[in-house]
Amino acid sequence: MRSLAMIFALSALAAAPLDDLTLLRTTGLRADTHHVQGIDTNGGRLWVTSVDKENHKGYLQEFAMSGEHLRTVDVTAGERYHPGGMTADGAALWLPVAEYRRDSSSVIQKRNSGTLALESQFDVPDHIGCIAASPRELIGANWDSRDFYVWDRAGHLLRKLPNPTPNGYQDIKFIEGRLVGSGLLPGRAGAIDWLEYPSLRLIRRIQVGQSSRGVPYTNEGMTIRGGRLLLLPEDSPSRLFEFRIP
């Protein structure tokens, strides 16, 4: 069992009680996951986005929760080959695919969770590194999550606002009315934040340690399902870490 520090941030970032997270299991993914970016799950399947920088290719992969590789699709869109943090939303998978540089451009893809086929997409004039889906909106963040974008589901921009925290979110999810983001604080300390939505006020933070390879647990992919925190921080060979959230 690994011990992680949990901090509850109320109206200000003050000291708070510490709790333990329980590591339930570690599962190796049995395929080349290249440079991992984001993950999500429906409880039966795990989806992983990754980038092959050398060959300028981006991938969406599907695994059984046992780690068995089921299939891979190429999500590359011309010069845009950097998929980011993704989200599963019923029958849809939303993922950004961007140029591999800051202040560039992206396409936001909607793919079918059953077939992984592309259903629709829209362009964004910035590098979008992660995306979440609320019941009515899509929420994205750019390189290092310095800014958030909010679109309707047709891709029309509703608002853009700065990240009020120093956390560079790599993967974000919309869970029970809140935006949850995992990433790296200055100095590369890992943390998972719960943000009030739409104000983005920080209301809870879990600070995390590192895997046995010395990689911060929040280095890349994160999702939460049924009180379980799933983290995929490492590049290939990748290991999925599952924790219980108290």
N, C-alpha and C positions, 0 to 999 in steps of 0.2 A: 504494500500500500504506500502511495506517495502522499505527502502532506502538502497542501496548497493553502496559501493565505487568502482569506475572504475578507474584503473590506466593504462595509456598507457606507456609501457616501450619501449624506442627506442633503441639506441645502448647500453645504460647502464640503470640501474635501478634507474632512477631519478624521482623526484616528477612530478606529472602530473595532468591535470584537473580532476575534479570529475563530474560524471553524475549519474543519478538515473535510476535504473531498476524498471519497473512497474510489480507488482505481479498481474497477470491476473486471476488466479483461483487456488484453492487448491482442490484436489480430493483424497478422501480416497479409498484405494484399499481393496476390499471386499474379502480377503482371508488371510490366515496366510503366511506372507512373511519371517518368520524366521529372519535371519540376512542378510539384503539386501547387495548385492555386486555391481551389474551393471544394466544398463537399455539401451534400445534403442526402437525406434518406426519407423513405416513406415507412420505415420499419422493416421492410422485407428486402429492399434494394438500397445500395449505396451508390451515389453518383459522384464522380470525381472529375474536376477540370484540371488540365495540366498543359504545360507548354514545353515543346522541344525547341529550344532557342537555336541550336546548331542548324537544324533543318527548317526553321521558320514554319513550324506546324503547331496548331493547337488542337487539343483533344478533349472529348467528353467520354468518360468511361463508366461502365456499369459493372458493379460487383454484387455478388451475394454477400450477406452479412458475415458469412463464414470466411470471406476473403477470396472466394473463387471468382475469377474474371469471367464475365459474361459477354461483353462486347465493347467495342470502341468505335466512335465516329469522329471524323475529321471535321472541326468547326472553323477551320481557317477561312478568312474572308479577305483575299488579296494580301495587302500589307498588314492586315489585322490578323495576328496569329496568337495573341496573348489573351486567353480566356481568364476570367477572374473568379472571385467568389460568387457562387451561384445560389439559387434557391429553388426548391421544389414547392409547387403551388397547385395541389390537386393533380390534374392531368397535364399540367404545364411545368416545364423546366425553364427558368429564366437565367441567362448567362450573358455577361458582357464579353465581347471579343475586341481587343484594342491593339493599336500599334504598340510595339514594345519600347515606348519612350514617354516621358512626362509631357503634358500639354500637347497631346496628339489628337487622335480621334478613335471612336469606337462604334461598333454596331451592337445593339441589344437584341439578342436572339430569344425567341420563344420556341421551345422544342417540345414535342410530345413525349411525355414520360414513358409511354408504352413502347413507342417505336424509335425514339430519339430523333425523329425527322423534324426538319425545320418547318415551322408553321407560319411565322411572321418575324419581322425585324424592323428596327428603326435606327437611324444614325444619331450620334451624339458628337459634337465638336470638342471632345476632351477624352483623355484616357480614363475610362471608368474601370475601376479595379474590383468592385464587388457590388452586389445588388440584392435587395430584399423585396418581398411583395406583401403589402398590406391588403385588406379586403378590397380597397378601391384604387390604390396607388402603387407605383413602383418607386423604390428609394435606392439610389445609387450613390457611390462615393468615388472620387477620383484618386489619382496616384497618391499613396500615403493617407488617403481620406482627409485631405485638408478641406474639402468642400463636399457637401451633400447636394444631390439633385433629386427632385421629386417630379415624376411624370404621371399623367394618367395612363391607362392601360393601352391607349392608342399611341403613346409616345410623345404626347404634347407636354412641353415643360410647364410645370405649375409654379415652381419656385426653386431657388438655389440659395443655400445658406452655409456659413462656415461651420466647421467642426468645433464645438466648444471645448473639446478635450485635446490633450496632446497625443492621444492614442492613434497610431496609424493602423486603422482597421484593415484587415485582410479579407475577412469574411463577415457578413452581416446577415441577420435573420430578423423577421418580424414575428414576435412570440407574445401572445396574450396581451396585445395592445402596446407592446414596448419594442423598441429597436435594440437588439442585442448585437454587439460587435466585439470581435476578438482581434487582437493585434499586438503591436509592440510600442511600449512607451520609450521616451528618450533614454538612451543607455541600453536599449534592447531588452528591457524587462518585459515579460509577457503579461497581458491583462485582458480580461473579458469584462465589458461594461454593459450595464442595462441603462438605456436612455429613455426618459419619458418622451412620448410622441404626441404631438408634433414639436414640442418645445426643445427637445434634445437635451434636457437637463439630466445630468448624471445622477442616478439614484442608487446604483449598486456597482461594486467592482470586485472581481475576483482576480487577485494577482497569482500568477502561476510560476512554476519552476521549469525545469528542462527535462527532456528525455535522456535516456542513458547515452545517447550520442551527443549530448550537449546542445540540442536544439530546443529553443523555447517552445513549450506546448502550443502556444498561440501563433507560431510562425506562419501558418497558412490556414488550412481548412478547419472549419468549426460548424457544428450544428447542435441543436438541442431537441430531443424527442422524448416525451413521456418521463420527464425528470432525469434524463440521462444526457450528459454532456459528451459529445463525440469530437475528438480532435485528431487531425491528420497533419502533423507538422513537418514530416520528413519527406525528402525526395526519395525516389526509388533506390533501394527497396523500402517501400513505405509501410508504416505500422499505424493502425487505427487504435487510438486509446479511448476507452469508454469509462467515464466517471459517473458516480452518483452525486447529484446536487442536493445538499441538505435543505 
